[in-house]
Amino acid sequence: MPRPDVHVAVFVRRLPLSRARLAGIARRVWRSERLGGGDLSLAVVGTRRMQTLAQTYTGRGYKTDVLAFDLGAGPVRRVAEVVVNAQLAREQARRLGADPAAELALYVVHGLLHLAGFDDHDPAEARRMHDRARRRLRQLGFRPPPALP
């Protein structure tokens, strides 16, 4: 299975996982989901920047955890971007008494599952997606956050 090139950009001061760990998580899930060869940009942002991105790209300026963009697949390589909200991960982890690193890892996994074709708008599909996310988190050595159904 081809290994994706992963580029991590961090736009927050406090990060519960290192850039290297985030890239490793993304690579492993990308390969597990059989996304093929590709380039992934993983951006770690705060809530304000995420709301601006959500407004720009979805038309709704809501507080969200992850945005995933499949920028196209050429004959050999897929190009994608996943944006995760580290500030929301810390807040959610604090609220749930969970590990902020596991919460942020969940957001990365969730974004990659969207790129793999999973959708969480329909309840049955959401259940399938959350089951897959839990499995991937365990494979990565994380305890899934309690809020994951």
Secondary structure, 3 states (H helix, E strand, C coil): CCCCEEEEEECCCCCCCCHHHHHHHHHHHHHHCCCCCEEEEEEEECHHHHHHHHHHHHCCCCCCCEEEEEEEECCCCEEEEEEEEHHHHHHHHHHHCCCHHHHHHHHHHHHHHHHCCCCCCCHHHHHHHHHHHHHHHHHCCCCCCCCCC
